[in-house]
Amino acid sequence: MNKVLILGGTRFFGKRLVDHLLWEGKSQITVATRGKTDVDFGSEVNRIKMDREDPESLAEVAQTDMWDVVYDNICYSPDAAKAACEAFAGRTKRYVLTSTLSVYGDPRPGFKETDFDPYTYPLQYGSAEDFSYGEGKRLAEAVFFQEANFPVVAMRIPIVLGIDDYTRRLHFHIEHVQKGKPIGMPNPDAEIGFINSTEAARFLAWLGHSSITGPVNAASKGAITLSAMIHLIETVTGMQSQILTETVKEDMSPFGIEQSWTMETTKAEQAGYTFEALMDWFPGLVREVALALQSER
């Protein structure tokens, strides 16, 4: 049995990763979190309380075993990355970092892994509060790839969607259409890519078994324009949308990009992974969320 440690695994795709690894039945799983989210994984999963921002707390967790794979879903700063490099030195065979499309900077279509090079990015240190989300992740990657003495792979993902998405970004659009509220979108013709929470978990599990290292993009095949997304929501709900280029802040779309924002996944595919097509799951999720929102009323 592989000894697997998951830093942050009690909500959204972190929880789905635990479920997927349990389904595979090949891993002895330990989940380390602050312990604030009540999730029952049963007796097969070991739970440890940990403060990811406290290097001593992280080091204590690292010392509890020798790990085949460590998954880090909650690293947002170079300080946190440095603490992990020190804590897991000589204690893990592989480290899988959850990163983000945001490391590439301003939106544009077709980002490749080489568009941001963490191996040469100048290091500076600080906590998550010292940097924007994207810069914190850039620096975290840079620290891992320049400082770690163990193999590291960084999964760069776009916006993750799912019925249990606590950010409720897709929910925002469906709920606004259902209630006849305006939605602000600077460029409805912009294309956007997504991944669903089940596939994000499945890909993380695959990365744990793979020998691939370095940054690797992960996204569903294909993209969708924001206008096509809204049209789909209109079809599902039977309601007409109100799309404005500008409106009050609380009605501006969380997907309100000014130009297309997608990434290429050739590296993962050449290594043997096949991503699900966006339109194979996205319409079904829209229907599922729409029904859930109706039942909340």
PyMOL commands that set and color helices and strands:
alter all, ss='L'
color gray80, all
select helices_A, chain A and resi 12-24+55-62+78-87+101-104+113-115+128-130+133-147+169-178+197-209+226-237+249-251+266-270+278-296
alter helices_A, ss='H'
color red, helices_A
select strands_A, chain A and resi 2-7+27-33+45-49+69-72+95-100+152-157+159-161+182-184+191-192+194-196+214-217+224-225+242-244
alter strands_A, ss='S'
color yellow, strands_A
deselect
rebuild
show_as cartoon
